[in-house]
Amino acid sequence: MCLSVLACTPPTPAEQTPARTVTNPTASSTAPAACARPLTALRAVSASLDLLPHHIADQIIFGLDGAFVATSGSYPLGAGRHWWELDAAGVTIRQLDIPQGYGRVSQSLDGTQFIFTALVATTGGLVTYVRDTAGGATRVLAVGELAWESWIDADSVLLEWRDTPGVFHAIQTRSLVDTTVFRPTAPPTVAASGDTDSFSLSGDLRWAIIDRYHGDGSFARADLYDVRSQTYVPAALPRAESWLAPRGDVLVWIDGTQLLAMHLCDRRVVTIATLPKIATVTEGGAHWSSDGRYLSFAYGRTDELTAPERVIVLDLDHGTIADIAAPWGFVRQWSPGLDVVVLSRNGYHTSVDRLARFSMP
């Protein structure tokens, strides 16, 4: 199988109309569920990361059968025009040059679609497209520069435009219906001069976390907003870096050697694991799998020649945790089947990457 999709030139915005907007501010596109099963202490298990022979760049699209990948670099400008398709043994099937190039590629939970941005030469603007991995027509999803994105489910993505920060849109990738699911409301406290607010939505679209930072970049406060009732609710949210799951409503963070988590629906803090030591999480080294099953983070500084000290992987579905010492890199991306991962080290302009077979009981 080959990614013939890459051989096709995306349409210009004039050739297709982007998603049509449905006015429905601060309303979730999915019915909020009750609190999921309670969080408990995780059981320690072993896991492995076995390097594969593929030579890859920082952009990856996985094939539907798991037998190949397509890869391209995001740096320098224009590098996304050049893609390579690799088989299961890491052998190049073919090289493709695409006139407009792909950038900021993100693949759906089931792998059947991917979205990407491209620079339109005539206008100099950015357009986000969606395409089926197996081929078919390329569709214009959104016009403009996107600040944040994730997959809500296999057929819809959550987007935020830089010119309207805090306004989140859920766009159906097949019907191209655009629904506004969250719009910022007045915060419970007035921001001081120089303060800025950033917004994040839980995977079930029920909760919004508003983090405020002072002008010097230091953390000021965090507030929790109930999107359904359109009210702020009391919550002892962490002041440290935290990771909000792309599915459900789980928030995870570290306090010293304690790994803590809570469901936003009940705000009950639970210690789910004790870490080997107090250590600094690798910059950019914490990532969820797109289905919210795995969370991985790494310790230690990395560069092109230096690996992180260790990688911690949580499996919240099975209630387990693994500590992998001296990995090649931190886990940056999972394949749709969750059995292959992209390992990364932080580089000067972009990451340095390898593929690895991932196994965790």
N, C-alpha and C positions, 0 to 999 in steps of 0.2 A: 504494500500500500504506500502511496506517496501523497504528500500534502499538495495536491494539484491546486488547492485554493490559493497558494502563494503565487501561482503563475498568472493570476488574474489581476488586472489593474483596478483599483477601487474607483467608484464613480466620484465625480466632483459634486459638491453640495447642490449645484444647479441641476444635476441629473436626477436627484432624488430629494424628497422632502424628509427632514428629520422628524423625530417623534413628535406627535401632536399632544398638546398639553391638556390635562384634565384638571380643573380647579377643585382641589380638595385639600387645602392646607391643614397641617397638624392632624391628619387622620391616617391611621395605619392601614396599609393595604392588606394586612392579614389580621385575623382576629387574635388578640393577645391571649396566650395560654396561661393556665395557672402555673404556679411554681413547679419546676421539674423536680425529679427525685433529689433528696437532700444531698449536699456535698459532704463527703466523709474523707478520712485519711486515706491517702493513696498507698497501694501495695508496691513495694520495690520489685522490679523485674529486670532482666538483662535485655539489651537491644543491640543491634549491629548496624553499621554503615559501611558497606563494601563498595569500594570505588569501581566504576564502570570505565571502559576504555574511551568513551566519547570525548572529543575535544569540542567544548561548547563556549559560547559567549554568554552575556548576561540576559538575553531574551530567549525564552524557550516556549515552544508549543508542543505538547505531547500528542502522539498519534492515538487514535481510538483503540487500536489493538495492542498498544504498549510496545510495539516492535520498533518504533522509530521516534525520533524527535526532529523538529526543525529549530534552528538556532540562528541568531543574529546578534550583532552588537548594537548598543545604544549610543556609543561614542566612537569617533567624533560625529559631528552633525552630518547626516547622510549615510551613516553606517548601516542604518536599518534597511537600506535598499538591497543589501547583500545577505542572502539567506542560504544556509546549507541544510540539506535533509540527510539524516544519519540513520542507518539501520541498527538492529539490535546489537551488532558487533562493533558499532561505532564507525563503520565504513561510510564514506560519503556516497549517497545515492546520486545526488546532483546538486549543482549550485544554481540559484535563481537570482536574477537581478530585477528588482521591481522599481518602476519609475518613481513612484511617490515615496516608497519605503514605509515600513511599519515602525511605530514607536509605542511604548507603554502597553505592551501586550498583556492581556489578562484572559485566562481560559476559564470557562464555566465549570461548575462543580462536577458535571458528568463528562466533561471534555468535548461535548458535541459542538460547542460554539466558542469563539474567542472575539474579544473586542480589541481594537487598536486605534491609535491616533496617527494622523498623517498631516503633514504641512502642505497646504494648498498653495502652489507656486504663484498663482495669479493674484491671490489676496494676502498671502503671508499668514493666514489664520490657520488654526488647528481644527480638525474635524475628527470626531470619534465614530468609527465604523464597527459593525458587527458582521461576522461571517461564520457560516457553518464550517467545522473542521473538515468535513468530507467533501466540501465544494458547494457550489450554488452561488446565488447572487449576493453581492456585498451591499449592505444596507447602511444608510446614514443614521446614526443613533443620536448624535448631538453635535452642535456647532459651538466652538468656544474652548477655552482652556479649562480643564477639569483639575480640581484640587484634591479629590479623594474619590475612591471607588471601591466597591466590593460586590460580590454576587449575593443577592438575597436568596435565590433558589436557582434552579437550572435554567430558567428562562427570564430572569429579571435582574437588573443591576441597580445599585444605589450610587447616585452621582451627586457631586457638589461642584458648582462653577466658582471659579476664583472671583468673578465680579459680583457674586451674591453669596458670600460666605455664610454658612449656617443654614442655608436653604437646601434641603435634601430632596432629590427627585428619585422615584422608583420608575424605571423605564422597562416595559416589557420588550424583550429583544425580538420577538416575532410579530406581535401586533403593533409595536412601536407606539404604544400608549404611554404617555408621560404623566405620572401622578405626583404632585407635591405632597410628601409625607411628613415634613417637618419644616416649620418656619420659626426662627427665634422670637421669643417674647421677652418682655422686660425682665432682667435678672433680679433676684431678691435684694441685691445690694448695688449701689451705684459705682461704676468703675471710676477709679482715680485717673488723673491725667497720665497718659502713657500706657495704661493697662490695656490688654487685649484678651478677648475671649476666643476659645476654640471649641468646636462642637463635635461630638461623636454620638452615633446612634447604636443601640444594641441590635443584635441580629434579628430579634423578633419585632423591631421597629416600635417597641412599646416605651423605651426609655431613652432619654438624651442626657449625656453628661456634658456639663459646661465647665471647662477648665479655664481659670483666669490666671494670667501671668503679668507681672510687673514689667515696666519698660526695660529693666536690666535683664530680663529673661527668667528671673526667679519666680517660683510658684506662689500664687496668692491664695486661691481657694478653688474648691470644686463643688458644684451643685448638681443635684439630680432632679430631672424634670419628667413627670408622668405625661407622656404624649397623649394618651387616651383621655385623661381628665383635664389636660392642659393646666396643670398646677405643679409647682415645686413641692418636693416631699423631703422630710428630714432624712439625712443619710450621712453616716460617718465614712465618707469616701477617702481613699488613701491619698496622702500628699506626695507619695513616691510615684515613679513610673509604673503604670498599670496597663494590662492588656485585656481589652474587651472582646469577647468572642464574636465571630462573624455569624454565629447561629445561636439562638436562645438569648440568655441575659446574664451569662457568667462573666464576672470580673476577677482577674487574678493579679497579684502583685507580691513583692518581696519586702519583708521587714526584718532586717538583720539576717538570721539564718532561717527564718520562718517563711514558708510559702503559704500565702493566704488567698482565700477566694470567697466570693459571696454571690448569691443570686440577687439581682437588683430588685426582684419582686418582694423579697422579705428582708433584705439588707442584713442578714445574719452572717457575721464573719466566722469563717472556719479555717483552722490550720490544717492544710491538706498534706503537708510534708515538711520535714526538716532538712535543710540543705547542708552539704558537707562543711561549708565555711562561709563567712561573709566575703563576698567578692563583687566586683563591678560587672554588670551585664555588658556584653560586647555591643558596641554601637551598631544599631540596626540589626542586631542578632536575635531578636525575638519575633517569632512568626507563628500564626495559627495555620492549620490546614483549612482550606476554604469551607469545609463542612463542619468546622468547629470541633472535630474529634481530638486532634492533636494540638498541643501548644509546645513549642520548643524555644529555648533560649540558651545562649552560650556565655561563658565566662572568658574574660581576657581580651586584650587588644589583638587585632589581626592586621596584616598587610599582605602584599603579594607573596611574601616568603614565610609568613608566620601564621600558624594555625591557632585557633582558640585553645584554651586550656582544657575545656570540657563542654559537652552539650548535654542539657537536661531535656528530656522529652516526657510530656504528660499525655496519657490517654484517658480523657475524661469519660469516654464511653465505657471503658472496662475498669476504671478506677485504679490505674497503675502508673508508675513513674520509673524512668530509667536514667541512669547516669553513665554517659559514654565519655571515657577519658581520651584525651589527645585525638580528637577527630580531625579530618583534613580541613574542615570548615564548619560554619554554622549552617543549620537547615534554613534555607530561604524560601523554598517552594516544594510542594508535594505534587506528584502526578495525580490525575483523577482517580486512579486505582489505589493511591496512597502507598504503593510499594516501591516507588522510585522517587528520590528527592534531588533537588539542586542544592549542593553545598557551596558556600561562598566564603571568600575572604575579602575584606575591604581593601580596595585599591585607590589609586590617586584620583582617577577620573571615574572609574566604574569598578564593579566587583570583578574578582577572578573566580571562576566557577568550575565545578566538576559535577558529574552525575554519580549517584551512589544508589545501590540497592538497600532499601530500608526494611528491617525486620524487627518486630516487637510483639511478643506474645500477648 
